[in-house]
Amino acid sequence: MSEAPQRSRESIERELAAKAWQDDAFMEELRTNPKAVIAKEYGVTLPDTLDLKVVEESADTLYIRIPPNPSEVELSDEQLELVAGGEVVVTAVIGTIAISVATVTSTAQISISKGW
């Protein structure tokens, strides 16, 4: 089983931002339908239970991301079912999202790990 290298949340954000700065239509699609953009760009379908928002910083406004409290994070029934079925692996939503695509029967793997 060969896998593509995992990308960190920060590297994915940099890639998306660079493309959005060059392409106004891409920027608009990213703003209005970020899950569709992730699916198209990385071949990964994010769970319906995951809320994904795009927030643009400006020269005079910055945002600090505060990850969920690890003691309060649990997998949903849908996420557990996907793991049990071997279709998608979701470990936890704690701060860093890494996406890789396995080449075995085109199974997508979403690995969300603890920490920054």
Backbone bond lengths (Angstrom), bond angles and torsions (degrees), N, CA, C in turn:
res aa  C-N    CA-C-N  psi(-1)  N-CA   C-N-CA  omega(-1)  CA-C   N-CA-C  phi
1 M - - - 1.457 - - 1.516 108.72 -
2 S 1.320 117.76 117.94 1.454 119.20 177.23 1.524 108.96 -107.50
3 E 1.322 114.88 140.33 1.462 120.42 -178.91 1.515 109.08 -121.79
4 A 1.315 114.48 149.47 1.453 119.80 171.27 1.524 107.13 -71.67
5 P 1.322 118.49 149.78 1.455 119.42 178.71 1.537 110.21 -62.08
6 Q 1.321 115.28 143.32 1.457 119.19 178.24 1.518 109.90 -72.92
7 R 1.322 114.83 146.08 1.460 120.79 177.01 1.521 107.94 -108.62
8 S 1.307 116.61 142.64 1.462 120.30 177.82 1.524 109.57 -76.78
9 R 1.292 115.83 162.27 1.462 121.36 176.33 1.526 109.85 -55.73
10 E 1.327 115.52 -43.44 1.461 119.91 -178.06 1.528 111.88 -63.58
11 S 1.331 117.75 -40.55 1.465 119.17 -179.60 1.527 110.69 -68.87
12 I 1.333 117.35 -36.84 1.465 120.43 176.48 1.522 110.23 -64.27
13 E 1.331 116.78 -43.72 1.469 120.27 178.20 1.523 110.97 -61.20
14 R 1.337 116.81 -41.82 1.482 120.13 178.65 1.526 111.15 -62.54
15 E 1.345 116.69 -44.21 1.468 120.71 179.32 1.528 111.50 -61.70
16 L 1.334 116.02 -46.01 1.467 120.06 -179.50 1.525 111.06 -65.63
17 A 1.326 117.16 -42.07 1.468 120.76 179.65 1.526 110.96 -63.03
18 A 1.332 117.05 -45.03 1.469 120.49 -179.65 1.522 110.84 -59.45
19 K 1.334 116.62 -42.67 1.465 119.60 179.57 1.532 110.79 -68.97
20 A 1.338 116.24 -39.91 1.468 120.53 -179.47 1.527 111.52 -64.34
21 W 1.331 117.73 -36.33 1.466 120.84 179.11 1.525 111.62 -67.16
22 Q 1.320 117.42 -26.12 1.466 121.96 -178.47 1.526 113.81 -92.59
23 D 1.349 116.82 -18.97 1.459 120.25 -170.83 1.534 109.93 -137.15
24 D 1.338 116.06 105.56 1.472 120.86 -177.34 1.528 112.56 -61.33
25 A 1.317 118.00 -37.20 1.470 120.77 179.31 1.532 110.38 -66.28
26 F 1.330 116.41 -39.98 1.463 120.52 177.00 1.526 109.90 -63.49
27 M 1.326 116.93 -43.10 1.471 121.47 178.94 1.525 110.44 -58.93
28 E 1.317 116.99 -44.05 1.468 120.46 -179.51 1.521 110.81 -65.44
29 E 1.333 117.78 -41.85 1.464 121.26 178.46 1.528 110.55 -65.20
30 L 1.330 117.16 -39.37 1.459 121.42 177.81 1.531 110.66 -62.62
31 R 1.321 116.39 -41.63 1.475 120.85 178.47 1.528 111.68 -64.97
32 T 1.327 117.19 -43.19 1.461 121.18 -171.40 1.524 114.25 -90.23
33 N 1.326 117.97 -27.54 1.459 120.28 -176.82 1.531 110.62 -147.96
34 P 1.339 116.90 68.36 1.471 119.44 -174.77 1.528 114.27 -62.62
35 K 1.332 118.55 -32.60 1.475 120.09 179.26 1.523 111.02 -64.71
36 A 1.325 116.71 -38.87 1.464 120.10 178.35 1.533 110.29 -65.43
37 V 1.320 116.81 -37.52 1.465 120.71 178.52 1.524 110.14 -65.38
38 I 1.336 117.38 -44.58 1.466 120.85 178.05 1.531 109.85 -60.33
39 A 1.320 116.47 -43.71 1.462 120.52 179.69 1.527 110.66 -61.39
40 K 1.322 116.58 -44.43 1.464 120.70 -177.91 1.535 111.79 -69.92
41 E 1.318 116.95 -44.47 1.464 121.22 -175.08 1.528 113.29 -75.81
42 Y 1.351 116.81 -34.84 1.465 120.27 -172.45 1.519 113.54 -119.82
43 G 1.338 117.88 -2.99 1.451 120.46 178.72 1.516 113.93 67.76
44 V 1.323 116.79 27.33 1.460 121.93 -177.37 1.517 108.99 -123.47
45 T 1.325 116.30 129.00 1.459 121.05 175.09 1.519 108.47 -95.73
46 L 1.310 116.29 117.65 1.465 120.41 179.17 1.523 109.36 -78.60
47 P 1.326 117.75 148.20 1.469 120.92 -178.18 1.528 111.82 -60.82
48 D 1.336 116.05 147.27 1.463 121.15 177.24 1.520 111.50 -60.11
49 T 1.316 116.51 -27.39 1.463 120.78 -178.22 1.529 113.24 -75.93
50 L 1.328 117.23 -10.73 1.457 121.48 179.66 1.516 110.00 -90.32
51 D 1.325 116.42 121.75 1.460 122.19 176.93 1.531 107.30 -90.77
52 L 1.315 117.44 122.31 1.461 122.42 -177.73 1.519 109.16 -118.78
53 K 1.323 117.16 122.87 1.459 121.79 -178.70 1.523 109.96 -123.12
54 V 1.305 115.65 143.53 1.458 122.18 175.13 1.523 107.26 -104.50
55 V 1.325 115.89 124.90 1.462 122.11 179.72 1.518 107.31 -123.67
56 E 1.317 115.96 124.14 1.462 120.19 -179.64 1.523 110.45 -95.25
57 E 1.332 115.16 129.05 1.451 119.90 173.41 1.521 108.57 -84.82
58 S 1.319 116.21 159.06 1.460 120.90 174.81 1.526 107.60 -124.84
59 A 1.309 115.90 179.08 1.460 120.05 -178.43 1.531 111.72 -61.54
60 D 1.325 117.09 -27.25 1.465 119.70 -177.66 1.533 113.93 -116.90
61 T 1.335 117.98 13.80 1.462 121.76 177.29 1.518 109.58 -138.62
62 L 1.331 116.06 123.13 1.456 122.33 176.04 1.526 108.62 -120.61
63 Y 1.330 116.69 155.83 1.455 122.44 179.52 1.519 109.54 -121.07
64 I 1.309 116.42 142.08 1.459 122.28 173.98 1.512 107.42 -108.64
65 R 1.337 116.09 123.93 1.466 120.68 177.60 1.521 108.20 -86.20
66 I 1.318 115.94 128.56 1.456 121.29 174.30 1.523 106.61 -111.74
67 P 1.335 116.69 113.21 1.463 119.10 -178.24 1.527 110.82 -68.83
68 P 1.333 116.21 161.59 1.460 119.19 177.19 1.524 111.07 -62.51
69 N 1.306 115.77 151.96 1.453 121.54 176.68 1.524 108.38 -65.72
70 P 1.340 118.68 121.67 1.473 121.21 -176.98 1.528 113.56 -55.56
71 S 1.327 117.01 -29.94 1.465 118.95 -178.59 1.520 112.13 -74.34
72 E 1.339 117.57 -10.68 1.459 121.19 -178.07 1.526 113.39 -108.88
73 V 1.329 118.70 3.53 1.458 122.05 -176.06 1.524 110.36 -94.16
74 E 1.335 115.74 126.80 1.456 122.07 174.86 1.516 108.16 -134.60
75 L 1.327 116.42 152.35 1.456 120.46 174.82 1.523 109.23 -77.00
76 S 1.317 115.91 141.12 1.462 120.50 176.10 1.524 109.49 -73.46
77 D 1.345 116.73 166.28 1.465 120.63 176.15 1.526 110.42 -58.38
78 E 1.347 116.65 -39.51 1.470 120.98 179.50 1.526 110.87 -62.55
79 Q 1.344 116.97 -44.15 1.452 120.74 179.84 1.530 110.73 -65.54
80 L 1.344 117.16 -41.54 1.458 120.52 178.10 1.525 111.38 -62.96
81 E 1.328 116.94 -39.66 1.463 121.27 179.22 1.527 111.14 -64.38
82 L 1.329 116.24 -41.13 1.462 119.86 178.56 1.520 111.14 -63.88
83 V 1.334 116.28 -40.55 1.458 120.31 179.02 1.524 109.76 -64.40
84 A 1.330 116.57 -45.65 1.458 120.90 -179.16 1.531 111.29 -63.47
85 G 1.328 116.70 -34.52 1.460 120.89 179.94 1.509 113.20 -80.35
86 G 1.326 117.28 -7.20 1.453 121.00 178.09 1.514 114.00 75.43
87 E 1.336 117.98 14.29 1.459 119.89 -178.06 1.522 112.36 -86.68
88 V 1.324 116.96 -47.06 1.460 121.26 -177.40 1.516 108.37 -138.11
89 V 1.325 116.96 138.81 1.455 121.33 176.78 1.514 108.00 -108.62
90 V 1.324 116.27 119.37 1.461 121.95 175.91 1.513 105.63 -124.20
91 T 1.338 118.15 115.76 1.446 119.37 -175.09 1.520 112.85 -89.61
92 A 1.304 120.20 -45.11 1.470 123.05 176.81 1.514 108.56 -175.28
93 V 1.322 115.97 155.12 1.454 120.01 177.32 1.518 106.22 -104.72
94 I 1.333 116.15 94.87 1.453 119.93 -175.59 1.517 113.13 -129.77
95 G 1.194 127.06 5.62 1.453 120.30 176.49 1.505 115.10 143.64
96 T 1.290 118.87 -44.35 1.453 119.93 -178.34 1.519 108.58 -115.08
97 I 1.319 116.44 125.86 1.454 120.40 178.49 1.521 107.57 -106.90
98 A 1.315 115.95 125.32 1.458 120.75 175.71 1.522 107.16 -120.96
99 I 1.311 116.55 134.80 1.456 120.53 -177.28 1.526 108.75 -119.53
100 S 1.324 115.41 130.16 1.455 119.03 172.45 1.519 108.41 -138.86
101 V 1.316 116.35 154.56 1.458 121.25 -179.90 1.526 108.23 -117.66
102 A 1.325 115.71 119.67 1.469 120.44 178.70 1.521 108.39 -79.99
103 T 1.315 116.54 149.03 1.459 120.06 -178.66 1.524 112.26 -90.90
104 V 1.313 118.36 0.89 1.459 121.62 179.16 1.520 109.00 -82.74
105 T 1.288 117.71 115.37 1.473 125.97 -179.71 1.526 111.92 42.96
106 S 1.297 116.24 40.80 1.466 124.76 178.76 1.520 112.90 45.47
107 T 1.329 116.88 43.03 1.452 122.53 177.13 1.519 108.62 -83.83
108 A 1.324 116.88 128.47 1.465 121.34 178.43 1.515 108.76 -90.03
109 Q 1.315 116.50 141.26 1.456 121.16 176.33 1.508 108.41 -120.27
110 I 1.315 115.97 127.70 1.459 121.29 174.51 1.511 105.62 -113.51
111 S 1.309 116.92 117.12 1.452 121.07 179.70 1.505 107.42 -112.70
112 I 1.303 116.28 118.59 1.463 121.17 -179.84 1.510 105.78 -117.53
113 S 1.335 116.62 114.11 1.457 120.07 -170.78 1.523 111.71 -111.97
114 K 1.333 115.12 164.34 1.457 121.49 -178.68 1.521 110.53 -74.22
115 G 1.312 115.46 152.20 1.450 120.85 172.33 1.509 113.66 98.97
116 W 1.292 115.09 -173.16 1.481 121.66 -177.64 1.463 109.69 -102.47
